[in-house]
Amino acid sequence: MNFKHFFSSVLLAGLLSSPAFAVSVEDAYPEVYAEIPQEWRDVLDTIELRQGAQDLSLVVLDVPEGFYFIDAEDADTVLHTIWGNPPADNVMGMIFPKDEFFAENWGVEIIYEDIGHVSDKDASEIDYGTLLRDMQRDTRDENKWRRENGYPTVDLVGWAEPPHYEANENKLYWAKELAFEGDDYNALNYNIRLLGREGVLVLNFIASMDELPEIKAAVPAVLEMPSFTPGNQYADFNPSTDTLAAVGIGGLIAGKTLTKTGFAAAAILLLKKFWFVLFLPLIALKNFVFGRRT
């Protein structure tokens, strides 16, 4: 018997100990569902809201009672069809708080970036003021691509929460405040990165600035959900066989792992979550629960 494989299987089984189940949007939010026009019900009927242990290949996500998870296909429906973002092929799923209708609430986009093992040796040496100014310049440069492709420009206002790195857990946090052209409210981009053996798990909170207190309160619970599977954790890195990433902690924060087009497309995902409302008949908007945000 291969005892190493057996031991890894036992550990993985432990990670998957929470039973997984799913509910429909109609069952989860019956009052909201009853107010939605039929054409949008047809879209929502394809989505399953999941809880419990979710196997995402290199990562296991254990979704507790207060949240819902949707898989990659359903996440594309939300991001592209409902929220009006460009299609993306690297999203593993999304997390939403359960207490309000998910399509109008803030959400967490989940991506795995297969970029190699990210060294954290530069974490204590980064000047985050200088880094912010560099990122603001890069964001302005990307606006040319956005204009040419019919998307609103964006301005990086500053840190909504300065970056910090937890070396003992290999977790990186930071948050950006962004102003999109034509919007009268600013976007919040709260970022979490979990460093693994040969890649990084990306958790992007898609929200507005007024949701920052809610998100900061939810971050500890969200951080408890993902775990790299045995053999794929940061400490499992083997310098003799594994790939080393071209960026360090500073590069992750600056988004240097993305191409220029990828950065622009990713930035668009930060706030475009209100288009769903625009398609509702005006008469339905009078008493519609979506109205709490402007």
QUIRA-V15112 format. One record per backbone hydrogen bond with DSSP energy under -0.5 kcal/mol. NH is the residue of the N-H (numbers start at 0). CO is the residue of the C=O. Records with the same first field share a line. If there is no record, write none. Layout:
NH: CO + CO
This chain:
2: 0
5: 1
6: 2
7: 3
8: 4
9: 5
10: 6
11: 7
12: 8
13: 9
14: 10
15: 11
16: 13
20: 50
22: 48
24: 46
27: 23
28: 24
32: 28
33: 29
34: 30 + 31
35: 32
39: 36
40: 36
41: 37
42: 38
43: 39
44: 40
45: 42
46: 43
48: 22
49: 47 + 68
50: 20
51: 62
52: 17
53: 60
55: 53 + 58
57: 55
58: 55
59: 226
60: 53
61: 59 + 224
62: 51 + 60
63: 61
66: 63
67: 95
68: 49
69: 93
71: 91
74: 70
75: 71
76: 72
77: 73
78: 74
79: 75
80: 75 + 76
81: 76
82: 77
83: 79
84: 78
91: 109
92: 109
93: 69
94: 107
95: 67
96: 105
97: 65
103: 100
104: 100 + 101
106: 205
107: 94
108: 106 + 203
109: 92
110: 201
111: 89
112: 110 + 199
113: 111
114: 112
115: 197
116: 242
117: 115
118: 116
122: 119
124: 121
125: 121 + 122
127: 125
130: 126
131: 127
132: 128
133: 129
134: 130
135: 131
136: 132
137: 133
138: 134
139: 135
140: 136
141: 137
142: 138 + 139
143: 140
144: 141
145: 141
146: 142
147: 143
148: 144
149: 146
150: 145
154: 178
156: 154 + 176
157: 176
159: 174
160: 174
163: 172
165: 170
166: 164
168: 165
169: 165
170: 165
171: 192
172: 163
173: 190
174: 160
175: 188
176: 157
177: 175 + 186
178: 154
179: 177
180: 152
182: 179
186: 177
187: 206
188: 175
189: 187 + 204
190: 173 + 188
191: 202
192: 171
193: 200
194: 169 + 192
195: 198
196: 231
199: 112
200: 193
201: 110 + 199
202: 191
203: 108 + 201
204: 189 + 202
205: 106 + 203
206: 187 + 204
208: 185
210: 207
211: 208
214: 210
215: 211
216: 212
217: 213
218: 214
219: 215
221: 217
222: 218
223: 219
224: 220 + 221
225: 221
226: 59
228: 57
231: 228
233: 194
235: 232
236: 233
238: 236
240: 237
241: 237
244: 116
248: 118
251: 247
252: 248
253: 249
254: 250 + 251
255: 250
257: 254
262: 258
263: 259
264: 260
265: 261
266: 262
267: 263
268: 264 + 265
269: 266
270: 267
271: 267
272: 270
276: 273
277: 273
278: 274 + 275
279: 276
283: 280
284: 280 + 281
285: 281 + 282
286: 283
287: 284
290: 287
291: 288
292: 289
